Protein backbone atom coordinates (compact mmCIF):
# COMPACT_ATOMS: atom_id res chain seq x y z
CA UNK A 1 0.00 0.00 0.00
CA UNK A 2 1.13 3.53 -0.71
CA UNK A 3 2.50 5.65 2.09
CA UNK A 4 2.52 9.14 0.60
CA UNK A 5 -0.66 11.08 -0.01
CA UNK A 6 0.23 11.67 -3.67
CA UNK A 7 0.62 7.93 -4.18
CA UNK A 8 -2.72 7.28 -2.52
CA UNK A 9 -4.32 9.84 -4.83
CA UNK A 10 -2.70 8.17 -7.86
CA UNK A 11 -4.21 4.83 -6.83
CA UNK A 12 -7.67 6.39 -6.54
CA UNK A 13 -7.36 8.10 -9.91
CA UNK A 14 -6.14 5.00 -11.70
CA UNK A 15 -9.01 2.97 -10.23
CA UNK A 16 -11.54 5.53 -11.47
CA UNK A 17 -9.94 5.47 -14.92
CA UNK A 18 -9.93 1.67 -14.97
CA UNK A 19 -13.64 1.49 -14.18
CA UNK A 20 -14.51 4.16 -16.78
CA UNK A 21 -12.38 2.50 -19.46
CA UNK A 22 -13.92 -0.89 -18.73
CA UNK A 23 -17.39 0.60 -19.12
CA UNK A 24 -16.48 2.25 -22.44
CA UNK A 25 -14.83 -0.91 -23.75
CA UNK A 26 -17.88 -3.01 -22.81
CA UNK A 27 -20.28 -0.56 -24.44
CA UNK A 28 -18.31 -0.55 -27.69
CA UNK A 29 -18.29 -4.36 -27.73
CA UNK A 30 -22.05 -4.35 -27.19
CA UNK A 31 -22.46 -1.98 -30.15
CA UNK A 32 -20.47 -4.39 -32.34
CA UNK A 33 -22.68 -7.27 -31.22
CA UNK A 34 -25.80 -5.25 -32.09
CA UNK A 35 -24.50 -4.63 -35.61
CA UNK A 36 -23.58 -8.28 -36.12
CA UNK A 37 -26.97 -9.41 -34.82
CA UNK A 38 -28.74 -7.08 -37.25
CA UNK A 39 -26.59 -8.40 -40.10
CA UNK A 40 -27.42 -11.98 -39.14
CA UNK A 41 -31.14 -11.19 -39.15
CA UNK A 42 -30.80 -9.41 -42.48
CA UNK A 43 -32.27 -6.08 -41.40
CA UNK A 44 -30.29 -3.42 -43.29
CA UNK A 45 -31.93 -0.38 -41.65
CA UNK A 46 -31.36 -1.65 -38.14
CA UNK A 47 -27.80 -2.66 -39.04
CA UNK A 48 -27.00 0.81 -40.41
CA UNK A 49 -28.47 2.49 -37.32
CA UNK A 50 -26.44 0.23 -35.03
CA UNK A 51 -23.35 0.81 -37.16
CA UNK A 52 -23.70 4.58 -36.85
CA UNK A 53 -23.98 4.20 -33.07
CA UNK A 54 -20.91 1.98 -33.02
CA UNK A 55 -18.96 4.42 -35.17
CA UNK A 56 -19.77 7.35 -32.87
CA UNK A 57 -19.05 5.48 -29.64
CA UNK A 58 -15.94 3.83 -31.06
CA UNK A 59 -14.40 7.14 -32.07
CA UNK A 60 -15.32 8.60 -28.71
CA UNK A 61 -13.45 5.72 -27.06
CA UNK A 62 -10.47 6.49 -29.32
CA UNK A 63 -10.37 10.10 -28.14
CA UNK A 64 -10.48 8.88 -24.54
CA UNK A 65 -7.55 6.56 -25.19
CA UNK A 66 -9.39 3.29 -24.67
CA UNK A 67 -8.80 1.96 -28.19
CA UNK A 68 -6.26 2.70 -30.90
CA UNK A 69 -7.70 4.52 -33.89
CA UNK A 70 -6.58 1.86 -36.34
CA UNK A 71 -8.41 -0.81 -34.37
CA UNK A 72 -11.72 1.00 -34.46
CA UNK A 73 -11.25 2.08 -38.09
CA UNK A 74 -10.60 -1.52 -39.11
CA UNK A 75 -13.72 -2.74 -37.31
CA UNK A 76 -15.86 0.03 -38.83
CA UNK A 77 -14.56 -0.74 -42.31
CA UNK A 78 -15.23 -4.45 -42.02
CA UNK A 79 -18.73 -3.93 -40.65
CA UNK A 80 -19.57 -1.40 -43.38
CA UNK A 81 -18.51 -3.89 -46.04
CA UNK A 82 -20.69 -6.59 -44.48
CA UNK A 83 -23.70 -4.27 -44.37
CA UNK A 84 -23.04 -3.22 -47.96
CA UNK A 85 -23.12 -6.87 -49.09
CA UNK A 86 -26.34 -7.30 -47.11
CA UNK A 87 -27.94 -4.47 -49.09
CA UNK A 88 -27.33 -6.05 -52.46
N, CA, C and O of each residue as an XYZ file, in Angstrom:
352
protein
N       0.843     -1.188      0.000
C       0.000      0.000      0.000
C       0.877      1.236      0.000
O       1.984      1.230      0.539
N       0.373      2.286     -0.605
C       1.129      3.534     -0.714
C       1.206      4.232      0.645
O       0.300      4.136      1.472
N       2.310      4.929      0.840
C       2.501      5.654      2.088
C       2.263      7.148      1.938
O       1.734      7.790      2.846
N       2.649      7.699      0.806
C       2.516      9.137      0.598
C       1.123      9.472      0.077
O       0.474      8.662     -0.585
N       0.684     10.682      0.393
C      -0.661     11.075     -0.007
C      -0.789     11.174     -1.522
O      -1.849     10.868     -2.067
N       0.266     11.595     -2.212
C       0.228     11.672     -3.670
C       0.080     10.278     -4.282
O      -0.620     10.104     -5.280
N       0.730      9.304     -3.692
C       0.620      7.928     -4.181
C      -0.780      7.376     -3.951
O      -1.323      6.656     -4.790
N      -1.358      7.721     -2.804
C      -2.724      7.283     -2.520
C      -3.698      7.894     -3.530
O      -4.622      7.232     -4.003
N      -3.471      9.164     -3.849
C      -4.319      9.836     -4.831
C      -4.172      9.182     -6.195
O      -5.164      8.986     -6.896
N      -2.942      8.839     -6.582
C      -2.702      8.169     -7.860
C      -3.468      6.851     -7.945
O      -4.024      6.520     -8.993
N      -3.497      6.107     -6.852
C      -4.214      4.832     -6.825
C      -5.704      5.054     -7.031
O      -6.347      4.312     -7.774
N      -6.255      6.072     -6.376
C      -7.673      6.387     -6.536
C      -7.988      6.796     -7.973
O      -8.989      6.363     -8.544
N      -7.127      7.632     -8.552
C      -7.357      8.100     -9.915
C      -7.273      6.954    -10.917
O      -8.095      6.854    -11.828
N      -6.290      6.103    -10.745
C      -6.139      4.996    -11.697
C      -7.311      4.020    -11.590
O      -7.720      3.433    -12.592
N      -7.847      3.846    -10.396
C      -9.008      2.972    -10.234
C     -10.237      3.565    -10.924
O     -11.000      2.844    -11.568
N     -10.425      4.876    -10.789
C     -11.543      5.535    -11.465
C     -11.408      5.416    -12.984
O     -12.392      5.176    -13.684
N     -10.192      5.585    -13.486
C      -9.944      5.465    -14.925
C     -10.194      4.039    -15.406
O     -10.761      3.825    -16.477
N      -9.765      3.070    -14.603
C      -9.932      1.667    -14.966
C     -11.410      1.323    -15.093
O     -11.812      0.649    -16.042
N     -12.209      1.774    -14.157
C     -13.641      1.488    -14.184
C     -14.302      2.164    -15.385
O     -15.125      1.555    -16.068
N     -13.940      3.425    -15.640
C     -14.513      4.156    -16.777
C     -14.116      3.512    -18.092
O     -14.951      3.368    -18.985
N     -12.859      3.122    -18.226
C     -12.378      2.499    -19.461
C     -13.056      1.153    -19.687
O     -13.390      0.800    -20.818
N     -13.256      0.406    -18.609
C     -13.921     -0.889    -18.734
C     -15.350     -0.698    -19.226
O     -15.831     -1.460    -20.065
N     -16.020      0.312    -18.706
C     -17.386      0.604    -19.121
C     -17.439      0.986    -20.599
O     -18.302      0.507    -21.334
N     -16.520      1.845    -21.033
C     -16.477      2.255    -22.435
C     -16.186      1.068    -23.351
O     -16.826      0.902    -24.389
N     -15.211      0.243    -22.955
C     -14.828     -0.914    -23.753
C     -16.012     -1.880    -23.895
O     -16.262     -2.403    -24.980
N     -16.734     -2.111    -22.798
C     -17.875     -3.013    -22.807
C     -18.981     -2.474    -23.694
O     -19.613     -3.231    -24.430
N     -19.223     -1.155    -23.628
C     -20.283     -0.565    -24.440
C     -19.959     -0.659    -25.923
O     -20.845     -0.924    -26.736
N     -18.710     -0.447    -26.280
C     -18.309     -0.552    -27.686
C     -18.476     -1.989    -28.166
O     -18.942     -2.210    -29.284
N     -18.110     -2.958    -27.355
C     -18.285     -4.360    -27.726
C     -19.761     -4.693    -27.915
O     -20.115     -5.450    -28.818
N     -20.621     -4.132    -27.069
C     -22.055     -4.347    -27.191
C     -22.577     -3.764    -28.499
O     -23.430     -4.360    -29.156
N     -22.062     -2.600    -28.869
C     -22.459     -1.983    -30.147
C     -22.086     -2.879    -31.318
O     -22.866     -3.031    -32.257
N     -20.906     -3.470    -31.270
C     -20.474     -4.386    -32.338
C     -21.415     -5.590    -32.396
O     -21.803     -6.022    -33.481
N     -21.777     -6.123    -31.252
C     -22.682     -7.268    -31.215
C     -24.043     -6.911    -31.806
O     -24.657     -7.725    -32.496
N     -24.519     -5.685    -31.533
C     -25.800     -5.254    -32.089
C     -25.752     -5.190    -33.611
O     -26.703     -5.587    -34.284
N     -24.648     -4.693    -34.148
C     -24.500     -4.630    -35.606
C     -24.479     -6.038    -36.190
O     -25.175     -6.320    -37.165
N     -23.688     -6.914    -35.599
C     -23.579     -8.279    -36.118
C     -24.907     -9.025    -36.029
O     -25.241     -9.811    -36.915
N     -25.659     -8.779    -34.968
C     -26.965     -9.414    -34.822
C     -27.921     -8.936    -35.903
O     -28.681     -9.728    -36.459
N     -27.884     -7.636    -36.201
C     -28.739     -7.084    -37.252
C     -28.358     -7.632    -38.619
O     -29.223     -7.883    -39.458
N     -27.060     -7.818    -38.839
C     -26.594     -8.401    -40.104
C     -27.076     -9.843    -40.225
O     -27.512    -10.277    -41.292
N     -26.994    -10.576    -39.123
C     -27.421    -11.980    -39.137
C     -28.908    -12.099    -39.446
O     -29.328    -12.997    -40.177
N     -29.698    -11.194    -38.890
C     -31.136    -11.192    -39.147
C     -31.423    -10.804    -40.589
O     -32.340    -11.331    -41.219
N     -30.618     -9.866    -41.105
C     -30.804     -9.411    -42.476
C     -31.506     -8.073    -42.566
O     -31.964     -7.680    -43.639
N     -31.596     -7.366    -41.443
C     -32.274     -6.077    -41.399
C     -31.259     -4.962    -41.677
O     -30.470     -4.603    -40.803
N     -31.284     -4.422    -42.894
C     -30.289     -3.421    -43.289
C     -30.456     -2.113    -42.523
O     -29.463     -1.519    -42.105
N     -31.695     -1.652    -42.330
C     -31.931     -0.377    -41.654
C     -31.442     -0.424    -40.211
O     -30.775      0.494    -39.734
N     -31.780     -1.497    -39.537
C     -31.356     -1.652    -38.142
C     -29.833     -1.786    -38.050
O     -29.208     -1.267    -37.125
N     -29.251     -2.483    -39.014
C     -27.796     -2.657    -39.036
C     -27.090     -1.321    -39.245
O     -26.090     -1.035    -38.586
N     -27.611     -0.499    -40.163
C     -27.001      0.814    -40.408
C     -27.120      1.720    -39.186
O     -26.181      2.442    -38.847
N     -28.273      1.679    -38.529
C     -28.467      2.488    -37.323
C     -27.502      2.049    -36.218
O     -26.894      2.886    -35.550
N     -27.367      0.746    -36.031
C     -26.444      0.226    -35.027
C     -24.996      0.530    -35.396
O     -24.162      0.774    -34.524
N     -24.703      0.514    -36.697
C     -23.349      0.815    -37.163
C     -22.993      2.271    -36.914
O     -21.863      2.577    -36.532
N     -23.936      3.164    -37.125
C     -23.696      4.583    -36.852
C     -23.442      4.802    -35.356
O     -22.579      5.594    -34.977
N     -24.192      4.104    -34.520
C     -23.982      4.196    -33.068
C     -22.601      3.680    -32.699
O     -21.890      4.292    -31.902
N     -22.228      2.544    -33.288
C     -20.906      1.980    -33.017
C     -19.802      2.926    -33.467
O     -18.806      3.109    -32.766
N     -19.982      3.526    -34.639
C     -18.963      4.424    -35.166
C     -18.759      5.621    -34.233
O     -17.626      6.008    -33.949
N     -19.852      6.195    -33.767
C     -19.768      7.352    -32.872
C     -19.113      6.971    -31.538
O     -18.205      7.654    -31.066
N     -19.582      5.881    -30.944
C     -19.051      5.481    -29.643
C     -17.616      4.970    -29.742
O     -16.814      5.169    -28.829
N     -17.300      4.310    -30.856
C     -15.936      3.829    -31.058
C     -14.942      4.969    -31.170
O     -13.868      4.924    -30.570
N     -15.296      5.988    -31.933
C     -14.401      7.142    -32.073
C     -14.297      7.934    -30.772
O     -13.259      8.524    -30.473
N     -15.372      7.939    -30.014
C     -15.321      8.596    -28.708
C     -14.354      7.854    -27.781
O     -13.614      8.473    -27.016
N     -14.371      6.522    -27.861
C     -13.446      5.719    -27.059
C     -12.004      5.944    -27.511
O     -11.081      5.896    -26.699
N     -11.813      6.191    -28.809
C     -10.474      6.486    -29.317
C      -9.959      7.792    -28.724
O      -8.803      7.872    -28.306
N     -10.810      8.813    -28.685
C     -10.367     10.096    -28.142
C     -10.078     10.012    -26.653
O      -9.274     10.782    -26.127
N     -10.739      9.072    -25.969
C     -10.484      8.876    -24.535
C      -9.265      7.991    -24.279
O      -8.810      7.870    -23.142
N      -8.739      7.376    -25.336
C      -7.546      6.559    -25.191
C      -7.810      5.113    -24.838
O      -6.899      4.399    -24.417
N      -9.050      4.668    -25.005
C      -9.390      3.291    -24.665
C      -8.960      2.336    -25.771
O      -8.444      1.251    -25.500
N      -9.179      2.752    -27.038
C      -8.799      1.955    -28.193
C      -7.850      2.756    -29.075
O      -7.807      3.984    -29.011
N      -7.101      2.048    -29.886
C      -6.265      2.700    -30.896
C      -7.151      3.001    -32.100
O      -8.078      2.251    -32.406
N      -6.859      4.092    -32.769
C      -7.705      4.523    -33.890
C      -7.725      3.503    -35.020
O      -8.754      3.317    -35.668
N      -6.606      2.847    -35.258
C      -6.579      1.864    -36.343
C      -7.447      0.656    -36.028
O      -8.003      0.040    -36.936
N      -7.568      0.314    -34.763
C      -8.408     -0.812    -34.371
C      -9.872     -0.521    -34.671
O     -10.569     -1.337    -35.274
N     -10.325      0.644    -34.247
C     -11.721      0.997    -34.462
C     -11.996      1.221    -35.946
O     -13.046      0.821    -36.448
N     -11.064      1.856    -36.651
C     -11.246      2.083    -38.086
C     -11.359      0.767    -38.846
O     -12.172      0.643    -39.762
N     -10.552     -0.206    -38.469
C     -10.601     -1.517    -39.108
C     -11.954     -2.189    -38.866
O     -12.544     -2.758    -39.784
N     -12.439     -2.118    -37.623
C     -13.722     -2.738    -37.308
C     -14.867     -2.056    -38.051
O     -15.772     -2.720    -38.555
N     -14.820     -0.715    -38.115
C     -15.858      0.030    -38.828
C     -15.858     -0.355    -40.306
O     -16.913     -0.597    -40.893
N     -14.673     -0.408    -40.898
C     -14.557     -0.736    -42.310
C     -15.116     -2.124    -42.607
O     -15.855     -2.305    -43.575
N     -14.770     -3.084    -41.792
C     -15.234     -4.450    -42.022
C     -16.743     -4.575    -41.853
O     -17.402     -5.294    -42.605
N     -17.289     -3.866    -40.854
C     -18.730     -3.930    -40.651
C     -19.481     -3.225    -41.784
O     -20.527     -3.699    -42.227
N     -18.946     -2.090    -42.252
C     -19.575     -1.400    -43.380
C     -19.620     -2.295    -44.612
O     -20.629     -2.340    -45.315
N     -18.523     -3.008    -44.871
C     -18.509     -3.886    -46.043
C     -19.514     -5.026    -45.899
O     -20.120     -5.441    -46.887
N     -19.697     -5.528    -44.699
C     -20.686     -6.590    -44.481
C     -22.117     -6.080    -44.659
O     -22.974     -6.785    -45.193
N     -22.367     -4.846    -44.205
C     -23.696     -4.270    -44.374
C     -23.950     -3.970    -45.842
O     -25.066     -4.140    -46.332
N     -22.917     -3.524    -46.541
C     -23.041     -3.217    -47.962
C     -23.414     -4.478    -48.751
O     -24.265     -4.424    -49.639
N     -22.791     -5.595    -48.436
C     -23.118     -6.871    -49.089
C     -24.560     -7.273    -48.764
O     -25.271     -7.826    -49.602
N     -24.966     -6.982    -47.540
C     -26.336     -7.300    -47.115
C     -27.357     -6.535    -47.958
O     -28.434     -7.051    -48.257
N     -27.017     -5.319    -48.333
C     -27.937     -4.471    -49.094
C     -28.184     -5.012    -50.504
O     -29.286     -4.899    -51.041
N     -27.157     -5.592    -51.085
C     -27.327     -6.053    -52.464
C     -27.803     -7.472    -52.583
O     -27.983     -7.971    -53.694
